[in-house]
Amino acid sequence: MVYRPILPVGPLLLGLLLAAGCGGHGAGSGAAGAAAPAADSAAASGAAAGASPGEGPRITLSADNVHIEYRVYGHGEPAVVLVHGWACDENYWHAQLDALKAHYTVVTLNLAGHGASGANRTDWSIANYAQDVAAVARQLPNTQLVLVGHSMGAAVALAATPLIGERVIGVVAVDALRSVGEPPLTPRDIERRVAPFSSDFVGATRNLVTSSLFESGADPALVQKVAYNMSLRSPAVAVPTMRSLLAMDLAGLLPAIHVPVYAINSDLLPTDGARIRRSLPDFHLDVLPHTGHFLMLEDPTRFNSLLLQDLAVITQRAAH
């Protein structure tokens, strides 16, 4: 049993906007993130000079000259690049870092307008966010990459895959891609769904989180923390990003994806794997029962086990 949405968000908006998930530990991360750019400048200079990336924060420039903050942990092949969702930042992957860096190079990043990355952008399209990921990928010495995206981050990861090229050996989508194969929204439908967030971003965002993104038995402290942190994101970034996400042409993008795509979804909403495979033949689905949209925070032990399993399979497939 899950909370029923009060707003007319509908399964499609949730399936895409479940990208809207990102709250868990954002309040504590904001202050730390704000202090990062000065330290990152030196790190970015080292990366530009070809220095080996050790652990720590650094910056690079996206195609439109927005600075993108990212961090590197651990070592080894492939590099696992973690892409956050709508109104999130890199810190929402904190519960995965120890498990992943024991085996792989791990990279977290803040998309433009999020965390300590720059916000001097006017086009908040998924295509531009994909350029952010590609800019980080160009700074990494690894020969192989796996892109892992939560919700909207999965769409960004898919859009970034053709930009990066053959170095990408797989994509892992986290609570995402449910709308693949469904008819696109009309412009009128998009504006109707965005309208509550345009008029009252704080109220609409908190309502979305508390009524639609968690199971009824979820930890109330986590639910409220997510709702509070998401609602503090900049509407000037979040609202046009939502509009771009809802308007994204997945059908036009998927033919360019020639790597396996694995998904780890919650059971908050059903995922029609058969329909998705008609557009993405190399699609593989795991469903984590009794979780909501933030499954990587809600149950990191079970989630990390599935993620490591998918990464191992992707790596083995690339070796053959």
Beta strands, then each sheet from edge to edge (+ up, - down):
strand 1: 56-61
strand 2: 67-73
strand 3: 79-83
strand 4: 105-109
strand 5: 145-150
strand 6: 168-174
strand 7: 261-266
strand 8: 283-288
sheet 1: 1+ 2- 4+ 3+ 5+ 6+ 7+ 8+
end
